[in-house]
Amino acid sequence: MNELIDFLSRLIYPLGTATTLLGIGLLAQLLRWRRVGVVLVVTGFVWLWVFSTPVVSNWLQWTLEREYRDLPAEMVRDADAIVVLGGALSHRAFRSYPDLSGSADRYWHGARLFHAGRGELLILSGGRMPWRGPGLTEAESGAMFLRDLGVPDEAMLLDKAALTTRENAVNIAAMLAEEGIEDFLLVTSATHMRRSMGTFRVMGLHPVPVATDFQATPNRRLRPAHFVPGSQALAGSTRAVHEYVGMGVYRVRGWF
């Protein structure tokens, strides 16, 4: 099921939507539906251009990040635990060590908070997608990274089963109840925080959001280059669209 959802999601993302429109448009041209084909090809091209521009990418990510502050660890209040959500590490079975993604700030910030005395327990949540085959789970990879950052094993609890934000919330709710913990910090990427907070609140939890991995630049002075397509801008737009689609699906299912 997760693999099917991943496949369908890719079709909704800007690149998937644009290439689908372009493909159908070219097919329409071959079938001599020239007017329809031209409209679809132009629409696909414009769609891809728009979502690949830094100005649109920055704005989309800012709409997700704007309600959260980028606070130094020392300014975050104390709590009983620090929960770090997965989505920043992966491990290939033929590699000796896990790979960091651009969202690895989640773990780094979790270590900062721990060393700053903001919480005595770190809870890491993240499983391993079945199609990846054997290897470390996200939580296990995260524990390895945090260990290298000076966090002792006895200060970490691992949820090695969660594959989605919903499963993060369900599993962590059970772990917190078992440990008798109610007050905790929730660490994840700023673009992911709104969906995470909504999902945890539906579970009856009240985490303190500690966002990291900010991507948007607020009040940025526009330059001509910001209207020129780029791969990084497309990746940022895709990240934002992923979150908005996720929030829509979660809201329909009563998870947000």
Secondary structure, 3 states (H helix, E strand, C coil): CHHHHHHHHHHHCHHHHHHHHHHHHHHHHHCCCHHHHHHHHHHHHHHHHHHCCHHHHHHHHHHHHCCCCCCCHHHCCCCCEEEEECCCEECCCCCCCCEECCCCHHHHHHHHHHHCCCCCCEEEECCCCHHHCCCCCHHHHHHHHHHHCCCCHHHEEEECCCCCHHHHHHHHHHHHHHHCCCCEEEEEEHHHHHHHHHHHHHCCCCCEEEEECCCCCCCCCCCHHHHCCCHHHHHHHHHHHHHHHHHHHHHHCCCC
